[in-house]
Amino acid sequence: MIKVAAYTIALNEEKHAARWAETTKGADIRIVCDTGSTDRTVEILREHGVTVYEIHVKPWRFDTSRNTALNLVPNDVDVCLSLDMDETLDDDFFDKVRQHYVPGANKIWCDFDTGHTWLCARMHSRHGMYWKYPIHEVLVPSMDTGIYSCTIPTKMYHKPDNTKSRGQYLPMLVAASKEYGEDHRIWTYLTREYYYYKMWDLVLTSAEKTLSFSKDWFVERAALCRWASEACRILGQPTRAMEFADRAIEIDPCAENYFEKVRCYYADSDWGGMWETCKLAARCEPTKHYLSSESLWKWQLHDMRALSAHYLGDKKSAMKYGLLALEGNPTDARLINNMKFYNEGLYLI
């Protein structure tokens, strides 16, 4: 029988500590490195039988903290699960791991539900893997270790505490970009952080820099083009916006990238271009990675199809797609009002 360990780091997680202990109870070993909690995190975890080590990492780095926790996992463990305190598991998660683990695999995949579901590799072998990067850290093989993968038919769930600040992310990413130089992962996440903060000039310059050197994962390179396209639209550069949208599609012809071109057509009031590009997006298969957009399939694409149909004088299609958009986002006031205007032959943007 294989031995499975669950491990993580924690800071002031009393809200989630008992739940984490409950969801990981099927593991043979549970280890948490507390990084300085001032609430009851440590006490609650120990009450639930979790082994807790109190560590101090200064200056703060996620990689150092996670590697410290990993190094405290006993050497005879076969499979390690890195599960954050705000994440949970299927009830039979560890049973499935023991049933489906392939001996020798050191990178182990399962579904991860973060609002949409995608494959994630947060399980790994005890030896030959380590955490890299001070923020948005990732598991990588050490030295000349090869990657041997298997997939477990089970699921993890992210249930974030949205009251927690992510204000440290941007300065840490800026510092990491200096430490790692032209590193695709760091620059992609830095660009995304600028995007979150709507720092459009920096989104554009950061995306352009990353695209100038990166030949890494095509999904992220296409996302960089998509973010740059939106930045150009907002900065009043419609021609460049369309060029970046086309480049995103060329790199990865998926719905998210076609949808950025739809938005470019929308900004130019090109209803025919919108309608035809929406059809191209609708023909795509839904993607399954961390940059996938659940809202695109739930309502946004239907909304754009309805708007373009309305302006093209196709009331029937406007009503059809307007209703589908409303079904996907039933409390949105604009979508509710749009149905009235489609029915009356008017519009509201």
MILO-351105 format. One record per residue: x, y, z of N, C-alpha, C in turn. Coordinates in steps of 0.001 Angstrom, whole numbers, plus 500000, padded with zeros to 6 digits. Example, Ala and Ser with C-alpha at 12.3 -4.5 7.8 and 13.67 -1.06 7.14 Angstrom:
residues 2
513190494310507800512300495500507800513200496700507800 512850497750507080513670498940507140512900500030507870 
end
This chain:
residues 349
500847498805500000500000500000500000500880501243500000 500587502179499115501384503402499059501066504294500255 502036505140500598501862506081501696501677507481501113 500625508179501575500256509482501027500321510545502123 500928511684501789501015512804502734500333514029502145 499636514789503002499102516097502634499898517143503405 500325518192502706501115519216503383500771520597502832 501059521618503637500809522984503181501483523973504129 501317525251503823501751526342504694500495527095505141 500595527823506246499417528513506771499815529787507495 498927530770507426499075532006508187497684532536508499 497340532526509788496035533033510247494882532412509460 494778531094509559493775530342508822492782529640509744 492476530223510897491568529551511817490190529321511195 489814530148510227488534529993509547488476528682508761 489641528232508258489680527060507392490366525849508023 490978526022509180491841524975509737491102523663509979 489943523722510606489206522494510900488739521823509615 488309522621508641487863522055507368489021521366506647 490205521998506688491375521389506050491703520060506725 491659520034508048491939518799508776490926517712508411 489675518092508241488634517120507905488823516572506491 489105517458505526489204517007504137490453516173503883 491481516327504736492729515570504559492830514354505481 491759514009506164491847512942507168492187511584506555 491994511422505247492332510160504602493806509994504292 494597511033504489496048510938504249496725510192505393 497833509550505090498585508855506139499305509840507041 499744510959506448500510511959507187500003513340506787 499850514230507757499419515606507479500375516571508160 500959517452507362501953518389507880501602519802507446 501611520715508396501401522129508108502561522916508696 503148523794507896504138524745508397503439526079508610 503271526450509855502662527740510160503739528819510112 503435529917509426504460530936509176504294532179510038 503616532032511185503518533157512109502107533563512470 501190532617512537499798532941512850499670533561514231 498748534520514334498443535150515623497035534780516089 496359533926515334495031533454515742495157532002516225 494082531220516149494077529868516697494396528789515655 495012529176514549495296528199513495496064526991514022 497163527237514679498025526146515161497268525266516148 496566525880517080495831525139518102494757524247517477 493990524787516538492914524017515908493475522827515143 494539523049514374495130521957513603495637520851514515 496321521222515578496837520202516492495708519467517193 494622520159517503493462519494518107492896518428517185 493075518616515880492570517661514898493633516661514439 494728516586515165495724515559514889496706515882513785 496759517121513343497692517524512292499034517894512930 500121517462512311501459517848512776501764519255512284 502063520162513194502306521565512850503717521954513261 504448522554512325505753523143512599505622524651512466 506218525379513386506168526841513330507496527339512764 507418527992511598508625528428510893508564529942510649 509704530502510304509782531933509996510617532089508721 510028532723507721510702532938506440510750534439506162 511950535007506247512124536441505997513375536654505150 513250537423504044512017537977503488511098536869503001 509808537175502965508821536167502635508965535683501198 508932534363501039508920533725499720508057532472499830 507176532268498864506343531075498878507163529820498608 508164529918497708508931528714497381509694528189498586 510362529079499311511109528656500499510191528019501530 509023528608501731508072528099502722507555526721502336 507185526563501066506648525263500630507741524192500622 508934524561500229510023523583500249510371523162501667 510250524081502614510472523730504018509457522697504467 508169522933504103507120521973504466507370520620503798 507738520644502527508000519398501805509162518635502431 510191519336502836511362518683503417511056518026504761 509954518419505386509551517822506660508669516587506489 508300516296505244507540515063504954508502513878505065 508126512808505756509031511651505912509491511085504573 510678510546504560511300510061503325510594508867502701 509828508104503502509210506897502961507834507150502346 507412508417502251506133508745501614506263508573500103 505222508034499481505219507835498031504629509036497288 503487509521497754502771510598497079502539511746498047 502877512951497595502650514163498390501561514997497713 500640515492498511499601516398498029499808517759498668 500015518775497843500085520145498334498683520735498244 498036520908499384496655521393499434496587522634500305 496257523761499705496177525001500468495029524954501468 495087525839502449494103525815503519492695526166503043 492582526864501933491251527226501428490778526280500326 491322525060500312490944524062499320490404522811499990 489538522100499277488958520862499803489060519767498742 488661518548499143488802517371498284487498516584498227 487353515794497167486292514793497154486447513880498367 485323513362498878485367512529500085486240511287499906 486245510731498690487021509502498452488349509793497757 488843511025497894490046511456497191491216510503497420 491532510229498661492720509429498953492524507958498576 491282507477498627491015506122498133491323506042496639 490898507078495891491151507103494455492650507184494162 493371507955494958494822508058494764495461506683494932 495074505976495982495676504665496243495297503646495169 494116503795494588493663502861493562494328503114492206 494559504383491874494935504724490502496371505234490351 497084505394491441498468505862491329499307504853490554 500107505344489635501011504499488846502396504563489476 502911503462489972504231503486490625505287504125489736 506074505024490333507120505725489607506703507092489102 505386507386489080504927508713488633505363509766489642 505880510881489127506299511953490037505531513258489817 504656513292488813503780514436488583502383513887488351 501475514164489270500198513457489324499058514459489169 498222514234488170497188515196487791495823514767488317 494988515779488590493570515539488859492811516813488519 491481516730488497490673517908488212490730518888489374 490696520178489030490721521250490028489611522226489672 488671522386490594487513523248490374487768524600491026 487977525622490189488203526982490685487096527931490197 485940527363489918484863528098489264484624527489487904 485684527091487256485637526156486134486658525065486449 486527523944485796487355522791486137488461522591485111 489677522401485613490828522184484741491781521208485419 492664520613484644493618519657485187494755520370485894 495103519871487048496151520501487855497045519410488448 498324519692488540499281518725489100499789519223490442 499024518978491472499441519382492816499839518174493663 499851517002493062500392515807493701501701515454493016 502621514917493782503947514639493230504659513620494113 505769513133493626506573512197494406507272512924495549 507660512172496542508351512777497696509724513309497300 510395512653496370511753513039496003511818513448494534 512767514306494215513009514695492833512193515879492350 511377516481493217510576517647492853510775518737493907 510706519981493465510794521088494416510012522291493888 509744523239494782508993524440494427509939525541493956 509571526171492843510388527236492246509565528515492141 510207529635492349509689531012492251509150531510493600 509468532747493931509035533318495203507532533566495280 506858533655494136505409533829494082504901533139492820 503654532699492853503111531848491786504079530695491534 504463530104492645505432529019492649504866527794491934 505756526989491411505356525806490652506309524667490959 505800523436490910506637522267491120507445521974489866 508738521770490037509611521450488912510528520289489320 511031519543488348511945518443488666513326518969489030 513976518297489944515314518706490349516367518002489508 517471518710489259518625518159488550518185517481487251 518551516222487063518249515533485803517030514622485928 516156514903486870514949514097487060514009514249485868 513555513150485317512559513191484254511158513278484833 510196513702484013508810513789484449508049512546483987 507397511889484946506573510726484660505199510985485288 504180511073484460502872511528484913501856510404484997 500850510616485832499638509808485811498481510708486231 497263510286485968496078511085486277495158510286487192 494654510946488226493750510327489192492336510852488945 491327509993488821489958510453488564489262510967489823 489703512124490287489123512733491474489283514238491352 488826514985492356488783516435492188489156517179493469 489859518315493276490130519304494314489248520520494051 488965521283495115488096522456494994488741523649495684 488736524789495007489241526023495591488070526826496127 488104527132497419487051527915498068487703529106498756 488070530122497968488920531192498480488230532096499486 489051532652500353488615533680501292488873535030500621 487838535630500072488008536865499314488251538089500181 488219537902501506488542539019502389490055539191502536 490815538181502111492269538271502238492847539124501120 493781539963501464494399540855500489495406540102499630 495459540487498334496506539999497455497453541144497104 497484542162497975498273543349497708499767543100497617 500239541994498215501674541689498171502095541132496821 501133540676495999501487539976494773502256540851493793 501760542063493541502389542906492536503836543247492890 504120543768494091505537544052494390506410542809494381 505854541653494780506651540427494750506942540008493308 505972540191492413506196539844491011507205540782490355 507145542053490702508131542997490165509531542588490623 509651542248491916510951541807492432511395540507491761 510449539587491555510788538315490920511232538501489472 510645539490488785511054539741487393512501540214487321 512958540867488374514356541292488430515259540114488787 514777539250489668515573538096490087515735537090488962 514671536867488189514681535809487185514887536302485761 514960537610485561515234538134484232514142537775483242 514538537284482077513571536960481033513006535555481260 512139535462482246511507534209482601510036534285482209 509610533381481353508256533420480811507193533425481907 507307532515482887506259532382483897506108533657484703 507230534193485196507161535388486027506585536564485246 507029536751484009506554537899483227505091537738482814 504660536518482591503239536299482280502376536663483479 502766536194484657501985536510485855502072537993486206 503209538624485954503332540059486193502384540827485273 502342540442484006501427541094483061499991540907483501 499657539701483938498292539445484401497955540289485620 498936540494486491498687541323487681498447542778487285 499231543293486351498956544633485824497552544692485237 497148543611484573495809543541483975494735543614485061 494917542867486159493954542908487263493785544326487802 494893545060487868494864546419488416494518547469487351 494245547019486119493880547923485015494971548972484754 496211548553484903497362549418484627497740549218483164 496949549835482281496950549458480875498272549733480152 498923550829480470500230551087479847501235550008480205 501213549589481476502135548547481915501731547178481372 500428546941481231499986545700480594500601545586479206 500513546666478457500985546661477068502496546475476984 503247547252477769504704547151477699505199545804478222 504551545305479277504954544017479848504635542872478889 503459542922478260503086541881477287504046541886476107 504356543079475596505267543172474449506647542626474795 507130542942475985508447542449476389508443540920476471 507396540364477093507332538914477263507258538220475911 506442538756475022506301538153473696507587538258472881 508433539224473223509675539407472466510687538296472720 510591537640473899511581536611474201510971535225474413 509674535156474696509100533888475123508720532992473948 509064531740474076508592530702473164507944529585473986 507463529950475160506914528981476101505462528666475763 504700528203476731503361527633476531502488528535475671 501979527998474571501217528794473605499962529400474219 499351528730475186498134529246475819498422530567476527 499550530634477225499904531866477933500369532948476964 501080532573475907501481533584474922500248534198474250 499251533381473958498016533915473380497295534827474377 497301534452475656496673535296476679497370536651476769 498684536662476642499421537935476636498936538829475500 498733538244474322498209539010473187496797539520473480 496008538692474122494634539074474460494613540246475433 495459540186476449495520541290477415496044542562476746 497033542409475865497568543565475140496499544170474239 495674543334473625494601543825472774493623544667473573 493234544171474738492306544946475570492941546258476013 494224546219476369494916547443476759494888548453475617 495137547998474407495124548898473250493741549481473014 492708548669473178491353549191473005491071550315473981 491462550103475232491188551098476273492073552331476108 493265552136475578494187553258475356493922553985474035 492867553588473327492503554281472093493368553922470909 493799552665470835494619552191469717493919551007469042 492801551257468337491991550158467808492705549284466786 493554549864465951494252549057464947495189548060465615 495957548535466601496859547626467320496070546593468116 494917547003468650494077546056469395493684544885468501 493246545180467288492854544127466358494059543270465958 495210543894465804496419543134465456496774542140466553 496677542572467809496973541659468919495925540555469004 494655540890468749493604539858468767493871538813467689 494234539268466498494553538322465418495765537468465770 496735538068466425497932537316466820497576536254467851 496680536596468788496233535620469782495566534429469109 494712534705468128494020533635467406495014532782466627 496003533425466028497015532687465273497775531721466184 498074532171467395498805531328468346497912530214468879 496661530563469191495743529596469810494310529933469392 493781529278468365492433529595467878491342529019468772 491270529534469999490260529083470950489213530180471136 488138529866471830487020530802471967487422532087472680 488261531970473705488657533172474450489332534189473533 490139533698472598490864534609471717489975535156470603 489082534323470072488094534853469130487218535909469800 486913535687471071486043536628471780486699537992471941 488024538012472094488707539314472155488542540048470826 488579539328469716488350539976468416486906540458468311 485967539697468870484569540141468926484473541486469631 485200541621470724485168542870471488485786544023470690 486786543717469887487362544747469015486328545214467991 485625544272467387484578544632466431483475545439467124 483130545046468338482117545759469110482531547215469329 483795547416469696484292548780469926484229549612468652 484350548967467481484294549664466192482887549699465596 481904549170466341480516549079465843480440548309464531 481276547300464388481269546442463206480420545217463533 479107545346463319478178544303463760478321543023462929 478632543151461664478848541971460835480071541200461271 481162541926461551482368541273462058482104540586463381 481333541249464254480962540638465533480228539324465318 479195539367464477478339538208464265479132537018463723 479952537257462725480702536167462110481765535612463052 482402536481463834483449536010464750482843535293465948 481661535721466368480950534982467421480683533541466976 480334533364465704480092532017465190481365531175465250 482498531789464945483769531059465026484075530658466465 483818531572467404484050531259468817483149530117469269 481891530145468831480924529136469270481279527741468766 482030527650467680482430526345467137483583525708467909 484238526480468751485392525973469498484938525077470650 485792524167471024485565523369472225485965524187473448 485228524070474565485642524766475793487053524338476210 487845525283476641489199524986477087489182524514478536 490294523948478971490373523370480312491743523654480914 491939524910481295493174525314481955492880526557482794 493880527078483490493611528151484441493230529469483778 493444529596482474493074530811481763491747530660481006 491040529570481232489724529392480625488724530374481233 487690530696480464486664531637480926485321530934480988 484845530634482184483535530015482332482424530976481922 482579532256482267481531533230481948481358533406480445 482429533173479677482316533264478227481242532317477713 481271531071478198480320530068477732478976530215478415 478950530705479639477680530817480348476798531923479775 477438533081479424476569534170478973477224535194478051 478529535421478148479130536528477409479042536357475890 479299535150475413479227534916473977477788535078473476 476824534542474224475417534719473858475043536203473822 475544536957474775475253538390474839475740539117473594 476976538820473175477511539473471987476787539024470717 476364537774470672475594537318469516474243538041469464 473649538236470634472367538941470680472523540390470232 473542541068470740473765542471470380474024542629468884 474885541785468342475200541920466920473978541595466067 473197540580466464471992540249465721471000541411465745 470887542042466892469971543186467012470346544300466033 471610544655466018472048545746465151471983545378463674 472018544072463399471889543624462015470426543442461615 469507543742462541468083543671462238467483542287462347 468195541370463018467710540001463158467097539847464549 465821540233464664465154540243465966465058538839466561 464777537849465720464618536481466208465897535984466879 467040536197466223468315535759466812468671536583468044 468359537892468009468628538734469178467868538217470395 466590537846470205465793537306471302466338535955471767 466697535108470806467206533767471139468465533846471995 469451534611471537470722534654472256470642535545473494 469754536536473449469539537343474640468988536516475787 468048535608475469467503534722476498468566533767477032 469402533235476145470472532343476595471457533070477510 471767534329477157472661535120478008472039535334479377 470748535631479386470051535892480648469967534628481501 469804533473480872469794532212481616471137531978482302 472216532393481651473541532209482227473910533232483273 473237534377483267473530535453484223472217536159484561 471323535476485300469933535923485439469705537183486262 470706537646487000470496538843487824471078540107487200 471660540007486019472303541160485389471242542117484840 471227543346485362470187544309484991470240544659483512 471436544773482945471547545126481532470958544033480654 471244542781480987470704541685480197469182541617480295 468654541892481479467195541923481668466576543018480809 467163544206480872466626545330480102466788545118478597 467880544488478207468102544253476783466985543418476164 466464542461476932465382541633476389464166542486476033 463904543498476823462779544399476531463047545169475242 464288545607475101464626546415473932464694545567472662 465199544337472787465187543454471613463754543211471162 462880543001472127461471542729471817460791543924471170 461234545111471556460631546327471030461375546877469809 462490546209469467463269546683468332464176547840468668 464424548045469994465330549093470441466574548405470993 467422549165471687468611548549472260469076549326473473 469864548644474276470517549262475445471872548626475594 472923549441475590474288548931475727474811549282477115 
end
